[in-house]
Amino acid sequence: MPALPEQPFVSSPFTVPHDGSFVVSESRTGPGDDVAGKKELEKQLAKRVEGISELQRKLYADDRFSLLLIFQAMDAAGKDGTIRAVMSGVNPAGCQVSSFKSPSDEELEHDWLWRTSKRLPERGRIGIFNRSYYEEVLAVRVHPEYLKNQRLPRHDHEQLWQERFESIRDHEKHLSRNGTVVLKFWLNVSKEEQKQRFLKRLETPEKYWKFSKSDLVTRDRWDEYMQAYESMLNETSTEQAPWFAIPADDKRYMRVCVAEIIQQTLESLPLRYPEKDPDEIAKFKEYIARLESETDESRHVSRG
């Protein structure tokens, strides 16, 4: 199996630098002034979705690589809608989505990477993590009381986060070496846009189910979460597994940006359809004649 390149698979303006210089407060949450209109963005997304669908079939047939897409974001940033829109053309047999919420009792009996490791995509498939092991350096860091349930042998919190960052980097390097391409998307929604989306959920009966009181509890600690995100992004955006900070205030623009990165990444892989043995190909004319003769016989029987 050919080695994966030791650099990002795509060149994107939203790639989080690998030198620790990323600043959350300076990152864009909305599209630029030259963004295309609604219809053009929908047209661009449809084209990207079609391209991803074709490449997914090739990824499946090649059966050497897998693609892991990780989505992290604050509430109401649009993770579910983005996954649904971007992957709408992919054969469900070649794609699997996993969502990770509060860990179960069984999961707490294992190390914190165990539950996500069980959901990694097989070769030839696309795996999607809606939230992931990164919650262990986000939500758990903002709420260190969650660590009590993990029954860790020691509790040096500052050292703990650095150790977890190291474990993540090692984990993703291991995946890369074994053919799993890891792309990570932080959907960067502004606090004001989140407020408007929460209000819409509270004012629309069909959207009531999307809102929870806990959403406001998390929002009250916005600054702490932004600090945790900044640390996470700087510590774990690597050449093997880059982070992309995608502006999320405009959902259509966000989805096009995500789809473009996925398509270009798949295009960069040395995918190929399996080749048939020359001796077997030489027999194809025989197989064709056999199948066509079956068709002629069936017509003769139906007419008789």
N, C-alpha and C positions, 0 to 999 in steps of 0.2 A: 504494500500500500504506500503510495507516495506521501511524503511528509507534508504537513500543512505549513504554509508560509509563516515566517515569524514576524508578521506585520498585519495591520488591519486589512481586512479583505476589501474594504471600500474606503474611498476618500470622501468624508462627509463633513460639512461645516458644524455638525452637531456632535462630533466625536469628542468625548471628554479626554483631555490631554493625559499622557501617561507620566507626567513629571510632577504631579501633585499641585498644579497651579490653578485648578478649577475653583471658581468662586460662584456659589449659587446665586447670590444677589445680583451678579452681573450677567447671568444667563437669560436668554430670551424666553418669554412665555407665549409670545404671539408671533405671527408671520410678519415678514417685512412689508414695506409699502408696495412692492412690486408683485405681491401675491396675486395669483390668477383668481378669476371669479368662481362662483359656486359651480356652474355648469362645467367649466374647464377643469376644475379640481376633480369633479366626479368622473369626467372623461379620463383624466390621467390615472385615477385610482383603478378604474375598470381595466385599463391597459396593463397596469402593473399586476393586478390580480390575475389576469390571463397569463402573463409571463411567469408568475410564480407557479401557477397551476401546471404549466408545461414543464417547468424545471423540476417540480416535485415528482412528476412521473419519471423523469430521468434519474433523480436522486434515488427513487425507490428501485428502479431497474438496476442501477449501478451497484447498490447494496454495499458500499464501502464507507460512506459518510453518514452522519446524522446531523441534524440542525436543532439546537436548543435555543429557544427564544424566551428571554426572561423579561417580564414587565413589572416594574415597581412604580408606585405613584401615591400621592395623597388621595383621599376619598374624592369621588366625582371627577377625577381627571380623565376618565374615558377608557380605562383598560379593557373592560368587557366589550364595548362597542368597537374598539380598534381591532381587537382579536377577531371579532365576528366579521367585520368589514374586510380586513386584509386577507383573511384565510377563507373567504367565502367560496373561492373557486377550487380549493384544494380537496382532493378525494379524501373523505373522512377515514378511509382505511389506511391512509398514509400520514395521519396527523392525530395527535392526542393532546388534550388540554388538561392541565392539573391545577387546581386551586388549593392554596394552603392558608388555612385560618388558624385558630387556636389548636395547639397540638393535643392529641388524645392521650389517655393514660398510657397506652402501649408505646406511643411515640416518645413520651417523656422517659421511658425506661431505656432508651437508646441515645446515642450521641445526636447532636442537633442536625447533622447532615444525613442521617439515616432515612428519614421519611421522604426527602426529595430524591435521594439516590435511587430509591425503588421506582421512581417515576421517570427516570431518564429514558430518552427515546432510543429504540433499537436502530440498528443500521438501516439506512434507507428511509427513515421516518423523520418527521418534524415534531418535536416536542415543545409545548408551550407551558411555561410556568406563570400563572396569574398570582403574583406574589411568590415568594421563594425562600430559600435559606437566608436571603438578605434581611428578612424580618428579624433575624437574630442579632443584627447590628443596627437595626432601626427601632422598631417598636420595643424590643427588649432593652435597648440602650436608653430610650426615653423613659421606660417603665422598668427599672432594674428589679422591682419587686417580683417580676415574672420569673426571675432566676431561682427563687425559692423552690418552685415546682420541679426544677431541673436537677436539684440535689447534687450540685457540683462539689467536687472534693475541696475546692478553695474558692475564695471570693475576692480576689484582687481585681476589682472592676477595670481599672485602667489597663492593666496587663491583659485582662481577659479580652478586651476588644481588639487589641493588637494581635493576640493569638488567633482570634477568629478571622481577622483579615488575612493573616498568613495562611490559615487553613483553607480559606476560600481561594486564594491565589494558587495554592498547591493543587487543590481540587480541580480548578478549571484548567490548569496546565496539564494535569493528568488526562482530562477529557479531551483536550485539544490533541495531545500526543496519540490518542487512540481513535481519532477520526470524528469526534463530536465538535462541531463548530458552535461556539457560544456567542450569541449576540444579546446585549442587555440594553433595554430601553427604559429610561426614566422619563415618564410623561410629566413635563414641567408645567403644571397649572398654577396660575397666580391665585393669591388668596381672595382677591376680588371676584375672579371668575368662579372660584369654588362657591363663594357666597351666593352668586346668582343661580348656580345650578342647584344648590340646596334649597333656595327659595322656590324654584320651579318644582322641585320634588314635593315640597310641603303644600304647594298650591294646586297640584294636579293629582286627582284621585288615583289615576292609573300609575302614578309614580310613587305613591305613599310607601310601597313595599321596599323601595330603594333607600329609604331614610331610616336612620337609627339615632337614638339619643347619643350613642357613643361617638357618632360622627362629630358632634359639637365638642365633646370632651377632647378628641384628638385635635380639632381645630384650635382649641384654646391653648394648645402647646405647639402651635405652628413653628415658632422660632426654634424650639428645641429640636423639632423634626428636621428643619432645614439645616441645622448644625450637624445632625446625624447623617443626613443625606450628603452633605458636602464632604464629611470625613470618609464616608463609604465610597463615594465616587472617586475621590482622590487616591484612596488606598487600593482600589480593586479594578480600576480601568487599566487594562494591560494590553499588550500587543496580541496575545492569544485570545483574550476575551474582553473586547472594548465595551465601554458604556457609551450610549448616545443620549444626550440631553435634548429631548424633542419638545419644541414649543407646543403646549397643549390647549391654549385658550381657544384656538380655532380647530374644531374636530376634523373637518375635511382636510385641512392642510396637514395636521398631525398624521392622519392616516396615510396620506400620500408619501410623506417623509419616511414613515416606517416601512411601507411597502417597497419604496425605492431601495432602501438599504438591504432588505431581505432579498430582493431580486438580484441586485448587483453582487451580493455575497454568493448566492447560488451560481451565478454566471461565472464567478471567479474560480469555482472548484473544477477540477479535472474530471467532470462527470462524463460517462460514456455508456451507451447501451451495450449489454453483453454481446460478444461476438460468437457466432456459431462456428463449429468446426468445419473446415473446407469439405471434408468428406460428407458431412451431413448436408451441407448446402447443395452438394452435387446431386443429392437425392430429392431435392425439392420438386424437380419436374415430375418425378415419379409420384410424389405425394399429391401434386396438383392434379395429375391425370386420374389418380385414384378417387379423389374427391369429386372431380367433374363427372366421372363415370357413375358415381352414386347419385348425382343429380339427374343424369339422363335416365337411370333406372327408375327413379322415383316418378319422373314424368310419365314414363311408359306405363307404370303400374296405375297411376291416377287416371290416365286416358282409357286404360283397359276396363 
